């Protein structure tokens, strides 16, 4: 996963945790706008989320931060 995506994932997860609490769940779609303005980056996130780690559609933000930080 490229560094810019790692940073985006961590920032979005941290914001969600700050506003909704430690138990908030996220989807990989949370890291993108509601329009497909960067399909390559979206596919990179989807591949990492779905194919590589076989994660559910929604996962705890704290879990995702931990996974991304170990990259």
Backbone bond lengths (Angstrom), bond angles and torsions (degrees), N, CA, C in turn:
res aa  C-N    CA-C-N  psi(-1)  N-CA   C-N-CA  omega(-1)  CA-C   N-CA-C  phi
1 X - - - 1.453 - - 1.532 108.04 -
2 X 1.311 115.24 129.57 1.467 119.19 -178.90 1.529 111.31 -66.62
3 X 1.309 114.89 153.45 1.468 122.28 -175.47 1.524 112.40 -57.73
4 X 1.324 117.73 -41.41 1.467 120.16 -178.67 1.528 111.47 -62.87
5 X 1.324 117.52 -36.38 1.462 120.88 177.80 1.525 110.51 -71.88
6 X 1.317 117.22 -40.61 1.471 120.73 176.78 1.526 110.39 -57.01
7 X 1.323 116.53 -47.46 1.466 121.12 -179.81 1.523 111.19 -62.35
8 X 1.316 116.42 -42.53 1.466 121.24 179.61 1.525 110.67 -62.45
9 X 1.323 117.10 -45.04 1.467 121.73 -179.67 1.526 109.97 -60.66
10 X 1.314 117.27 -47.49 1.470 121.00 -178.99 1.526 110.55 -63.69
11 X 1.326 117.79 -44.12 1.465 120.93 -179.75 1.524 112.01 -63.31
12 X 1.321 116.71 -46.14 1.468 120.06 -179.98 1.527 110.58 -63.45
13 X 1.316 117.41 -44.85 1.465 120.71 179.27 1.523 110.87 -61.82
14 X 1.317 117.52 -43.20 1.464 120.24 178.70 1.519 111.85 -62.49
15 X 1.332 117.93 -40.76 1.463 121.13 177.42 1.519 111.33 -63.79
16 X 1.334 116.51 -42.15 1.473 120.23 178.44 1.534 110.53 -62.64
17 X 1.330 116.54 -42.30 1.461 121.00 179.30 1.530 110.26 -63.52
18 X 1.325 117.42 -42.27 1.464 121.53 -179.98 1.526 111.86 -62.84
19 X 1.336 116.93 -38.14 1.463 119.50 -176.34 1.524 113.85 -89.40
20 X 1.328 117.32 -29.62 1.471 119.62 -173.94 1.516 114.63 -118.08
21 X 1.327 117.91 -7.36 1.454 120.10 177.85 1.520 113.74 101.47
22 X 1.314 114.87 169.32 1.464 123.81 -174.70 1.532 114.21 -61.98
23 X 1.318 117.99 -24.50 1.464 120.88 -175.79 1.526 113.96 -92.55
24 X 1.322 117.76 7.61 1.461 120.76 -177.49 1.533 110.30 -66.29
25 X 1.318 114.81 142.13 1.459 121.63 176.52 1.518 109.54 -108.93
26 X 1.323 115.90 153.48 1.460 121.58 178.88 1.524 109.96 -134.02
27 X 1.305 114.21 158.91 1.456 123.43 171.94 1.518 106.79 -111.74
28 X 1.319 118.62 159.60 1.459 119.07 178.03 1.526 111.49 -63.83
29 X 1.329 117.06 -19.26 1.465 120.38 176.33 1.527 111.89 -66.98
30 X 1.326 118.13 -20.63 1.461 121.87 -179.35 1.526 112.08 -63.45
31 X 1.309 117.75 -18.27 1.457 121.64 -176.21 1.527 112.80 -90.21
32 X 1.342 116.60 5.29 1.459 120.89 -175.39 1.519 110.75 -135.00
33 X 1.341 115.46 156.40 1.459 121.48 175.45 1.530 108.99 -69.11
34 X 1.298 116.42 169.61 1.463 120.79 -179.49 1.518 113.17 -75.58
35 X 1.315 116.90 6.89 1.462 119.47 174.73 1.523 108.37 -125.56
36 X 1.285 115.50 153.72 1.457 121.68 -174.84 1.534 110.01 -86.94
37 X 1.342 115.86 74.69 1.457 119.52 -177.09 1.528 113.45 -94.54
38 X 1.336 117.32 -5.67 1.466 120.67 176.88 1.538 108.70 -146.32
39 X 1.332 117.28 73.68 1.464 120.57 -174.48 1.530 113.41 -61.26
40 X 1.316 118.50 -33.07 1.460 120.99 179.96 1.533 111.27 -64.29
41 X 1.328 116.55 -44.62 1.459 120.78 179.48 1.534 110.89 -68.43
42 X 1.328 115.97 -38.99 1.468 120.29 177.04 1.520 110.66 -60.52
43 X 1.326 117.64 -43.70 1.463 121.06 179.40 1.527 111.34 -67.30
44 X 1.324 116.95 -34.33 1.464 119.80 176.43 1.527 110.45 -62.98
45 X 1.326 116.22 -44.42 1.468 120.46 178.54 1.525 110.73 -65.49
46 X 1.334 116.68 -43.71 1.464 120.64 -179.66 1.522 111.36 -63.39
47 X 1.313 116.71 -42.03 1.467 120.99 179.27 1.522 110.51 -62.66
48 X 1.328 116.29 -45.58 1.462 120.98 178.90 1.528 110.35 -61.32
49 X 1.324 116.95 -45.33 1.463 123.67 -174.92 1.530 111.51 -71.51
50 X 1.323 116.84 -50.59 1.462 121.93 -170.67 1.528 112.78 -89.49
51 X 1.313 116.70 -54.36 1.465 119.18 -173.96 1.523 113.19 -79.31
52 X 1.315 116.63 -45.82 1.461 119.13 -175.30 1.527 112.48 -74.23
53 X 1.341 116.76 -46.38 1.469 119.68 -173.86 1.523 114.36 -106.86
54 X 1.338 116.76 -8.92 1.465 121.82 178.12 1.530 112.43 51.88
55 X 1.335 114.54 45.45 1.460 120.99 -179.34 1.522 110.54 -78.87
56 X 1.321 115.60 155.49 1.458 120.94 173.28 1.529 108.96 -68.12
57 X 1.338 115.41 168.95 1.465 118.93 -179.26 1.526 110.76 -58.28
58 X 1.327 117.17 -43.89 1.459 121.95 176.91 1.522 109.11 -115.42
59 X 1.330 115.35 134.14 1.467 122.85 177.43 1.524 108.85 -134.20
60 X 1.309 116.41 155.34 1.461 120.92 178.27 1.529 109.79 -60.11
61 X 1.314 116.44 134.42 1.463 121.41 179.70 1.525 110.68 -60.03
62 X 1.326 117.48 -36.93 1.467 120.28 179.88 1.530 110.80 -64.05
63 X 1.314 117.31 -36.71 1.469 121.67 177.28 1.527 110.75 -64.48
64 X 1.326 116.32 -44.24 1.456 121.24 -178.67 1.533 110.48 -65.04
65 X 1.321 117.28 -42.71 1.466 120.25 177.22 1.532 110.16 -58.27
66 X 1.310 117.01 -46.28 1.460 120.69 179.35 1.521 112.44 -60.03
67 X 1.321 116.25 -42.35 1.455 120.25 179.94 1.530 111.35 -65.68
68 X 1.312 116.61 -43.62 1.454 120.78 -177.43 1.520 111.47 -68.98
69 X 1.322 117.08 -36.40 1.458 120.11 179.98 1.523 112.87 -67.40
70 X 1.334 117.91 -21.83 1.461 120.13 179.39 1.519 112.84 -84.66
71 X 1.318 117.67 -5.56 1.468 121.28 179.66 1.508 111.02 -68.37
